[in-house]
C-alpha cells in the first residue's frame, strides 16, 4: 500500500481493516477505469474518456493518491481538447503509477 494512501485513509477512518478494504477497492476501480479510458481512446470517444478520467480523479482523491489524481486532471483536459497522443501518454503515465500500488 502506498504510504500516502495509507496515511490519508488512516486519518479518515483509523481502522486498518477498513483502510485495507477501501484501498483494495481503489486499486480495483483504477484498473477498471484505465480499461475504460483505453477503450474510449481507441474509439476516440472523448465524452467517455472524460467520464473515466473524472472517475479516476475522484477515486484517487478519495484514496489520498494525489499523483494519480493530478494526471487524471490532465487527462480530462486532454479529452476535452480531443488530444489523442496526449491522452495515450497520460493513460500510460497512470499505468506506471498503478504499478507502484
N, C-alpha and C positions, 0 to 999 in steps of 0.2 A: 504494500500500500504506500502510495506517495505520501511523504511527510506532510506536505501542505494540506492534502486532503484529510489525513488523519487528524492533524491539529485542528483544522476548521470544524470537522464533523464532531470531534470530541468536545469542542467548545459549545457546539449547538445541542448535542444530545447526551454527552457524558457517560455513555454506556457502550463498552467495546462491542458487544453483540449487535446492538442497533447500528453502530458505526460500520461494522463489517458487512451487515446486510445492505445498508444504503450504498456503501462503496461498490459492492458486487453488482447491485442494480445499475449503478452508474456505468461501470465497465461494460456491462451487457448492453445498455442503451447506446453507449458510444459506438460499439460495433454495428449495431442496427442502423444508427443514423449515418454512419460512414457508408454503409452499403446503399442506403437511400440516396446519399449525396452522389456516389459514383454512378448510380443508375440515372439520376437526374442529369448529371453532366453528360453521360453517354447519349441521352436523348435531347440534350440541350433544353431541358425543361427548367427554366430559370425560376419559376414560381415554386416548384417542388424543391429545388436546390435552396432557395431562400428559406423555405419552411424547415427543411432538415438542418440548415445552419443555425436557424433560430432555436431549434430544439437542442442542438449541440451546445450552443451558448448557455441556454438556461440550465441544462443538466450539469454542465461543467461548473457554473457558478454555484449551483445548489450543493455540489460536492466539494467546493473550495479549490477547484482546479482552474486557476486564473490563466495558465498558459494555454490550455485548450480553448477557454472562453475567448481569449484575445484573438486567436487565429480564427475562431468561428465568426467573430465580428467582421474580420477581414473577408471571410468567405461570403458573408451576407452582402457586403459591399460589392464584391466581385460578381455575385449573382445578379444584383440589381443593375449592374453595368454590363451584364452579359459578357464577361471576360472569361473565355473558355480556358486558355492556358493558365491564367492566374488561378482560376478555380481548381484546376487539376493540381497545381503546385500546392495550394493551400490544403487540399484534402490529403495530399501526400505528407505534408507537414503535420497534420493532425494524426495521421497514422504513425508517424515517427514518435509523437508524444504518447500515443496509445501504447506503443511498445514499452514505454517506461512505467506503465501502470502495474 
